[in-house]
Amino acid sequence: MTLWRIRATVDDRPGYLSVLTASLALRGVNILTVQVQPTEQGAVDDFLVDAPDALDEAGLIAAVERGRGRDCWVARSEARGLADQPTRVLGLANRLVRDPDATGEALRTLLGADSVTWRPASTGVDQQGITGATMTLADPAGGSFALRRAAPAFTPAEYARAQALVELAATVTRRAAEQVTLVLPDGAEVAVRPGCAHDLSGVVELHETCSARSRHRRYLGGALLPRPARLRRLLEPGRGLTLVATTTGVDGAAESVVAMANLLGEGDEAEVALLVRDDWQRRGLGSALLRRLARHADAAGYAALVLHVQAENTPMLRTLRRLDRPSSVERDGGLLTLTVPLAVAALTRPR
């Protein structure tokens, strides 16, 4: 038996696919996988089949045509073709997360393209789409990718998959660019970047290693460990930004999350909260994180920052003073609510 890939178009009508599969079965062809891709010309059926050794390319094409298939394309396949499409795409996505510069090779592998080239924006990104044997994809980072494949013709479904892969690579690249290295006053270095769901285990460990007092101050009386579901929401808020500060252990050990800073949008205001591991407190890390959140809130157009702080939390009040921005204070027993107007609000406030 021999592995083959077959692609053919059939009318998108009830029963037509079964006619095609029955025609292949009469020639002893075993269908291992099938994908159906709707197009304006009909349903494009993509088969991976196991055919008798005596059946050649011409015989397979004849079987497809007897089954009411048209525009048939047939090619030998390898054992790796047995991996289904979702598994292959997930594998390529994992590769791009590790190496976003491999976007071109990932596209070639995904679509079996003969060539993949990147073009600068000046060549016309607006011409994206499928034209004959060429597929043009917009690169969110600028420019475009041009893919060529002599046969079979590209389909809209393949275009959508390829564009999603390109956007994933752009997101990974953007996140890497957003990471900065902070040098604290004592010379220690920490990496600061936007948090994501992948950081959940590190953030859970951060909470476990913080003292009950630090958790009590962060969650305003709640010293217990927050549930993972809540931490996941904090890592990826619907509006706002979460920053995580990480360090790498000695001898290249896995990084540790030593601080988390949350900016949670609520209307035209953004609430801010910090949690810094005890051994990293009083070293300027909280002040650096607060300044970065304030700059982000300025750029996002929020009118003010709001912080709920316990009156006895002197370190947090000292951190806020280092922000060097005017603020107003409301007191409710042992709880202080501090409001810091932002530059955007000051510029748009009526005279």
N, C-alpha and C positions, 0 to 999 in steps of 0.2 A: 504494500500500500504506500501511496505517496501523498504528501501534504500539498494542497493547492489553495491559493486565494482566488476567489471568483467575485467579480462585481458586475451586476447587471441591473438594468432599470425595467420595472414592470409597472403596468397601470395600477394606480392606487385604488383598487376595487376589491370587494370581498371575494376571497377564493383564489385570487391570482397568484399569491405567494405559494399556496398549496399546490397549484398546478406546476410551478417551477420546481419545487422540492420533490414532487412525485416523479417528474421527468429525470431528475438527477438520481433518485433512488432506483429507477429502472436500469440505470447503468452501473449499479453497485456502489454509488457514491454515498459516503457517510458524512452528514453535515455535523461538524463539531461545534461551531458557533455561527451566529448570524446577527447582523446589525441592520436595522432598517432606518434609512435617512430620507425623510420627505424632501422633495424638490418640486419645482414647478412642472418638470417634465414627467413626474411620476415618483414612485418609491424606489430609491436606490438600495438594493440588497447587497450586503457585503458578507460573503461566506468564507469560512475556513473549513475546508473539506478534506477527507481522507478518501482518495480514489484508488481503484485497482491500478497496478503498475502498467497494465496494458493500455490504459486509457490515457491518451495524450491530450495536448492542448486543443487540437482541432476537435477531438471527440467531446471534450467538455463544452466547448462553444456550441457544438451541434445540439447537445443535450439541453443547454440553456435556451437556445432559440426554439427548440421544440416545446419547451415549457413557457413560451410566450415572453421570454426575456429578450431584451435588446441592448444595444451598446455594450456588449459583453467584453470584459477584460479578464484575462486569466494569467496567473503567474505562479511559479513554484514558491512554496513557503518553507520555513524552517521550523524546528521544534519550538523555538522561542515564540513563534506565533500562537502557540497554545495558550499563552497568558491572555486573559480577557482584557478588553479595552480599559475598564476602570482601574484594573491593577496596573497596567502600563502607565496610565496617566498619573496615578498616585506615585508611582516610582519616579517619574520625571519631575513631578512637583517636589518630591523630597530632594532630588538632585539640585533643583533650582534654589531651594531654601539654603542649601549648603554652598552653592556656587552660582549666583545669579548671572555671572558672566557667560555661563554655558547656555544662554537662551537660544542662540542659533542652532547649536547641536541638538538641543531638546526638541526644537521645532522640526528639524530634519528627521529625528527618530520618530516623533509622534506621527508625522504625515508621510514618511517614506519619501521625502522630497529629494529631487536630484541635486538641487543647490539652494542655499539660503544666503542672501546678502543683505547687509544693512545699508540704508540710504539716508543721507542727511535730510533735514526738513525741506531744504531748498528744492528737492526733486519732486515735491508734491505729495504730502501725506494725505491730502483730501481725496486722492484717487484710490483709497483703500477698498478692498473687495476682491472679487474673483473675476479675472478677465482671461478667458481661454485657459492656457496651461499655467497661468501666473496667479498667485495669491499675494496681495499686499496688505500688511497688518500695520496699524498705527502703533508706534512705540510710545507709551505714556511718558517716557523720559525724553522724547524728542526724536524725530526721524521716523523711519518705517523699516519693516522687514519685507523683503521680496522673496517669495518661494516659487520655485519652478518644479513641475513634475510632468513629464511627458504623458504618462498614463498611470492610473485612470484620472479622469477630470476631478478637480476639487469639488466638494459639496458644501452647502451652507453649514451643515452640522460640523464639518471639519474646520471651517473658518471660525465658528464659535468656540470650539475647543482650543484652537491655536491662540485666539485673542485672549481667552481666559488665562492661558499659560504665560503669555507675554505680560499681562497685567499682574500676575503673581510675581514674576521676576522683578517688575518695577516696584512693587510694594516692598519686597525684600531689600532691594537696593536703597529705597527711600528710608527704610528703618535703619539700615546700616549707616546712612549718611547722617541721620538724626542723633546717632550716638556720639557723645563727647567724653573726653577724659578730663576730670577735674583734679587739680593739684591743690590739696588743702594747705592751710597755713603751716602745718607740721611736716609737710613734704609728702604725706600719703597721697596715693592716687586711687580714684574710684571712677568707674565707667558709669555714665548716666544715659539712659535711653528710655523711650516710651515703653511702658509695660504691655504685655499681651498674655493671652491665656496660657502660653507655654511657661510663663513665670510662676504659675500657681504653686508648684511644689516649693520653689525658693521663698515665696512670700509666706507660705504656711510655716516653713522653717524659721523665717524671720520672727514671726509672732511667737513661736515656741521658745526661741532663745531670748526674746525680750523679757524684761522683768514685769511682774504684775503691775508695778507702779507705772511703767511706761505704757502698757496697754490701757491702764485705767485713765491716764491722761489723754491718750489718743481717742478712746471711745467714750469719754465723759462718764466714767463710772463703771463701765463694763470691763472687768479685768479678765474675763474668760476668753478663750480663743474663739474668734469668729468662725462660723461655719465656712467650709470651702466654697459653697455657692455664693455667699456674700463677698468673699475675697475675689472670686472670679468676676463678679459685677463691678467691683472696685477697680480691677485691672483693666477692664474694657468698658468704661462708662458710656452711656448713650450720648451724653454731651460732656465735653471736658477732656481731661488728659490725666493719665497716671504715669509718673516717672518712677523708675526703680534705679537704685544705685547698687552696683555690684563690684566685688573685688575677686581676684583670682588667687587661689591658695598657692602655697609654696610648691615648687617642682611641677607647676602646671596643673595643680588640682582643680577640680570643678569650681566655677565661680559661685560666690555666695551673695545673696541679696542682703545688704546691710541697712537699707532704708527704702521707704516707700512714701511718695508724696502724691496726694490726690487733689485734683481740681475738678469739682463736680458742678456743672452748670445747672442753675435753677432760675429760669426766666432770664432777666438781664444781669443777674448776679452769679457769682461762682464761689462756692464754698471750698475752703482750703483746709487740709489736715495733713499732718506729718507723723510718721513713725520712724524713729532712728534707733538702731540697736544700741544697747547701753554702752558698749565699749567704743562706739563711734560718736557718742554725744559729746558736746562741748569741744568739737574740733572744727566747727565751721561748716559741716555738711548740711545741717538743716537750713542755715542761712542761704547757702548756694542753691539748694533745691527750691526754697521759697522765691528767690529772685527769678529763677527760670520759669516757675509757674506764673509769676506776676507778668513777665514779658509775654508769655503765651496768652494770658488773659487780655493784655493790652491789644495784641494782634488780632485776637478773636472778637474784639468789640464788646466785651463785657463792661458794664458800668461800674462794678465794684467787686472787690474781694470781701468775703465774709468768713470770719474765723470764730468758732466757739471754743473758748479756752477757760479752763478752771482758774479761779483767781490765784490759787497757790502754785500754778504752773509757771514759776519764774523763768525757767529756761526758754519756754515758748514765747513769753512776753518779751524777753530780751532779743530773741530771734526776730520778732516782728519789728522791734525798734531799729534793728540793723537794716531793715528794708528801706528805711529813711523815706517813708511816705506818710503824709498826714492820715490820721484815722480818728474815728469816733468810737466811743465805748458806751455800751449799755450793760448794766449789771442786774442780774436776777439771782439774788442770794450769792452762792459761791461760783456762779457761772457768768463769765464775761462774753459779750458778743461784740466783736470788733469789726468795723466796716472801713475798708480802705478804698476811697474813690480812685478810679483809674484815669489814665491820661485821656482816653477817648471820651469819657464822661465829662472831664473838665473842658475839653475842647468844644463839645456840643451843647453844654449847658447854656440856656438863654442868659443874656446879660440882665 
